[in-house]
Amino acid sequence: MTADNFTIDNKEVFSIIEKTSISPEQVSQNGKRWFLNNLSNELTWQEYREFIDAMFREYGKEGSVFNQQLVHFPKNLETNGLYEKLKKYEENPLTEPFGAILTQPLFINQLEKQDNKIDVSFYTAVKFEEYESTEEIPIQVHDESGEKINELSPEQSVKVPMRRRVELRIYTNHKLMSISNSEIPGRLQKEIYNIVVALARDSPVIGGEDNV
């Protein structure tokens, strides 16, 4: 499945954006990555997954990938009760007892279990990044007195809060984990893997037979 499949000419794409505030013009102008990031923020998790599954069924070919890293758990790892262990940290920062594992704050914002699958949605911490655009000040900037600034001086910049979403699916019966997000470093994927292994073992100790 390629970026060419995620265009407004595609009936699946056209149908799904009707459920969101995303316009056809935005899809055409901003490309696949922008579209998928904003789509995942506006849809429910179930709606988003159903859309991706439909795209794979219709356009996927052998060897197609979707920004996904698949990793095996250690063979002797016990996955029973893993959902309940993750549930304890829902909507809270994973800082304790995983401070030695994580190099940046991470939050579980959504957790679902169905049959032998556990779906986890993480958010990274909010980070301010410089805003860039080819348009003339597409957002309003005001000074300390509340007056609108129409033009920034060369030494000034606009920074906006950004955070990344990371999706994880755990196949408890097959002892597999799938981490999906192209915008996070491989280091963070490894850290998520180590946290899940540590939770399954009831220990904050890092370790395992297999790593990402």
C-alpha positions in Angstrom: 0.0 0.0 0.0 1.5 3.3 -1.1 0.9 7.0 -0.5 -1.0 7.0 -3.9 -3.8 5.0 -2.2 -4.4 7.8 0.3 -5.9 10.4 -2.0 -9.2 12.0 -2.2 -9.9 10.1 -5.4 -10.1 7.0 -3.3 -13.7 6.1 -2.2 -12.6 4.8 1.2 -10.7 8.1 1.9 -13.5 10.2 0.7 -16.1 8.4 2.9 -14.0 8.5 6.0 -13.2 12.2 6.0 -17.0 12.9 6.0 -16.9 11.8 9.7 -14.2 14.4 10.4 -13.4 18.1 10.0 -10.7 17.2 7.4 -11.4 18.7 4.0 -10.6 17.2 0.6 -8.3 20.1 -0.1 -6.2 19.3 3.0 -5.8 15.7 2.0 -4.6 16.7 -1.4 -2.2 19.4 -0.1 -0.7 17.7 2.9 -0.1 14.1 2.0 -0.4 10.7 3.6 1.4 11.2 6.9 -0.5 14.4 7.7 -3.8 12.8 6.8 -3.3 9.7 8.9 -2.0 11.6 11.9 -5.1 14.0 11.9 -7.5 11.1 11.0 -6.3 9.1 14.1 -6.9 12.2 16.3 -10.5 12.8 15.0 -11.8 9.2 14.8 -12.4 6.7 17.6 -9.7 4.1 17.8 -12.1 1.5 16.5 -13.1 3.6 13.5 -9.5 4.3 12.7 -8.5 0.6 12.8 -11.5 -0.4 10.7 -10.4 2.2 8.0 -6.9 0.9 7.9 -8.1 -2.7 7.7 -10.4 -1.8 4.8 -7.5 -0.1 3.0 -5.3 -3.2 3.4 -8.0 -5.5 2.2 -8.6 -3.3 -0.9 -5.1 -2.2 -1.8 -2.6 -4.2 0.3 -0.2 -6.4 -1.6 2.2 -9.1 -0.4 5.0 -7.4 1.5 2.9 -4.2 2.4 3.7 -2.6 5.7 2.1 0.1 7.7 4.8 1.8 9.8 4.8 -1.3 11.9 7.5 -3.0 14.0 6.8 -6.6 15.0 8.7 -8.2 17.9 8.5 -11.5 19.8 8.4 -11.6 23.6 10.7 -13.9 25.5 9.5 -17.5 25.1 9.1 -18.0 28.9 7.2 -14.7 29.4 3.7 -15.1 31.0 1.2 -12.8 29.4 -1.8 -13.7 31.6 -2.9 -10.6 33.6 -1.0 -8.2 31.4 -4.1 -6.1 30.6 -4.8 -5.6 34.3 -1.2 -4.6 34.9 -1.3 -2.0 32.1 -4.6 -0.7 33.4 -3.0 0.5 36.6 -1.1 3.1 34.6 -3.8 4.3 32.3 -3.9 8.1 32.0 -0.8 8.4 34.2 2.8 9.0 33.3 5.0 5.9 33.1 7.7 7.4 35.3 7.7 5.0 38.3 9.0 2.4 38.4 10.2 2.8 34.8 12.3 5.9 35.2 15.4 3.8 34.4 13.9 2.5 31.1 12.3 5.7 29.7 14.3 8.6 28.2 11.2 10.7 27.9 7.8 10.8 29.6 5.1 8.5 28.2 1.4 8.2 28.9 -1.2 5.5 28.3 -4.2 7.3 27.1 -6.3 4.4 25.8 -6.5 0.7 26.6 -8.7 -2.0 25.1 -8.9 -5.8 25.3 -10.6 -8.1 22.9 -10.1 -11.9 22.9 -6.4 -12.5 22.8 -5.4 -8.9 21.8 -4.6 -5.9 23.9 -4.6 -2.5 22.2 -2.7 0.3 23.9 -2.4 3.9 22.7 0.4 6.1 24.1 1.1 9.8 23.9 4.6 11.2 24.3 5.0 14.3 26.4 4.1 17.7 25.0 7.1 19.2 23.2 7.2 22.7 21.8 8.3 22.7 18.1 8.9 25.7 15.8 5.9 26.3 13.6 6.7 26.7 9.9 4.3 27.6 7.0 4.5 29.1 3.5 1.5 31.2 4.3 1.6 34.6 6.0 1.1 34.1 9.7 -1.7 31.4 9.4 -2.2 31.6 13.1 -2.7 34.7 15.2 0.2 36.0 17.3 -0.4 38.6 20.0 2.0 40.6 22.2 1.9 41.0 25.9 -0.8 43.8 25.6 -3.0 41.6 23.5 -2.3 43.4 20.3 -2.2 41.3 17.2 1.3 40.9 15.6 1.0 41.0 11.8 4.7 40.3 11.0 7.4 38.6 13.0 10.9 40.0 13.1 13.7 37.7 11.9 14.8 36.9 15.5 11.3 35.8 16.5 9.6 32.5 15.9 6.3 30.7 16.7 6.4 27.5 18.7 3.4 25.3 19.2 2.9 22.3 21.5 3.2 18.9 19.8 2.9 15.4 21.0 3.2 12.0 19.2 0.8 9.1 19.3 2.2 5.6 19.5 -0.1 2.6 19.0 0.7 -0.9 20.3 -1.1 -4.2 19.8 -0.2 -7.2 22.0 -1.1 -10.7 20.8 -1.0 -12.5 24.1 -1.6 -16.0 22.8 1.3 -15.7 20.2 3.5 -13.6 22.5 3.9 -10.9 19.8 3.8 -7.2 20.0 3.3 -4.8 17.1 4.4 -1.1 17.6 3.1 1.3 15.0 4.2 4.9 14.4 6.8 6.2 11.9 7.4 9.4 13.7 9.0 8.0 16.9 12.7 6.9 17.1 13.6 3.2 17.3 14.9 3.9 20.8 11.3 4.6 22.1 10.1 1.4 20.5 12.6 -0.5 22.4 11.7 1.3 25.6 8.0 0.4 25.2 9.0 -3.2 24.6 11.1 -3.3 27.8 8.2 -1.7 29.8 5.7 -4.3 28.7 8.2 -7.1 29.4 8.9 -5.6 32.8 5.2 -5.4 33.6 4.6 -9.0 32.6 7.4 -10.0 34.9 6.2 -7.8 37.8 9.6 -6.3 37.8 11.1 -3.0 36.6 14.2 -4.9 35.5 15.0 -4.6 31.8 15.7 -7.8 30.0 14.5 -10.4 27.5 15.6 -12.9 24.9 14.4 -10.8 22.0 14.5 -7.1 21.4 13.2 -4.7 18.8 
